[in-house]
């Protein structure tokens, strides 16, 4: 096992993940595991970043559905990071 107090956590989330669920995940990680920081990031944005891009059209082919999401980076007051 590793010491969780020394690990920063990045959660790749679905765009439809609700705020109450995010709060619950944050509480468990902060209160129980004592992680120093948590960052939630969009799975669609992470896909683009893996290709070296920050703007594009992400097509996600799932088992039951296909989603098409346009992604554009906006750096400003709406950027979110929990610490």
C-alpha positions as CSV (number, residue, x, y, z in Angstrom):
1,X,0.0,0.0,0.0
2,X,1.0,3.6,-0.5
3,X,0.6,6.5,1.9
4,X,-2.5,8.5,0.7
5,X,-1.5,11.7,2.5
6,X,1.3,12.2,0.0
7,X,-0.7,11.7,-3.1
8,X,-2.6,14.3,-5.2
9,X,-5.7,13.0,-6.8
10,X,-7.0,13.7,-10.3
11,X,-10.5,12.4,-11.1
12,X,-11.5,12.1,-14.7
13,X,-15.2,12.6,-14.7
14,X,-18.2,12.3,-16.9
15,X,-19.8,15.6,-17.8
16,X,-23.0,14.5,-16.2
17,X,-21.5,13.7,-12.8
18,X,-23.6,15.7,-10.3
19,X,-22.3,18.1,-7.7
20,X,-23.6,16.1,-4.8
21,X,-21.6,13.1,-6.0
22,X,-18.5,15.2,-6.4
23,X,-18.9,16.6,-2.9
24,X,-19.3,13.0,-1.5
25,X,-16.1,11.8,-3.4
26,X,-14.3,14.9,-2.1
27,X,-15.4,14.3,1.5
28,X,-14.3,10.7,1.4
29,X,-10.9,11.5,-0.1
30,X,-10.2,14.5,2.1
31,X,-11.7,13.3,5.4
32,X,-11.0,9.5,5.3
33,X,-7.9,9.2,3.1
34,X,-6.4,12.7,3.9
35,X,-5.2,13.4,0.4
36,X,-3.7,16.9,0.0
37,X,-5.6,17.9,-3.2
38,X,-8.3,16.8,-5.6
39,X,-8.8,17.9,-9.2
40,X,-11.8,17.1,-11.3
41,X,-11.3,17.1,-15.0
42,X,-13.5,16.3,-17.9
43,X,-12.9,13.0,-19.7
44,X,-13.4,14.8,-23.0
45,X,-10.7,17.4,-22.2
46,X,-8.4,14.6,-21.0
47,X,-8.9,12.8,-24.3
48,X,-7.9,15.9,-26.3
49,X,-4.9,16.7,-24.0
50,X,-3.6,13.1,-24.6
51,X,-3.4,14.0,-28.3
52,X,-1.6,17.3,-27.6
53,X,-4.7,19.4,-28.4
54,X,-6.9,21.7,-26.2
55,X,-9.7,22.4,-28.7
56,X,-11.5,19.9,-30.8
57,X,-14.5,17.6,-31.3
58,X,-14.6,14.5,-29.2
59,X,-16.6,11.5,-30.4
60,X,-17.2,8.9,-27.8
61,X,-18.5,5.6,-29.1
62,X,-20.0,3.7,-26.2
63,X,-21.8,0.3,-25.9
64,X,-25.3,1.9,-25.6
65,X,-24.8,5.4,-26.9
66,X,-22.5,7.7,-28.9
67,X,-21.8,11.3,-27.7
68,X,-20.2,14.1,-29.6
69,X,-18.8,16.9,-27.5
70,X,-17.1,20.1,-28.8
71,X,-14.3,21.2,-26.4
72,X,-12.7,24.6,-26.2
73,X,-10.4,25.8,-23.5
74,X,-11.3,28.9,-21.6
75,X,-8.8,30.0,-19.0
76,X,-10.4,32.4,-16.6
77,X,-12.5,32.5,-13.4
78,X,-14.5,29.4,-14.4
79,X,-11.5,27.1,-14.2
80,X,-12.1,24.8,-11.2
81,X,-9.6,22.9,-9.0
82,X,-10.3,21.7,-5.4
83,X,-7.4,21.8,-2.9
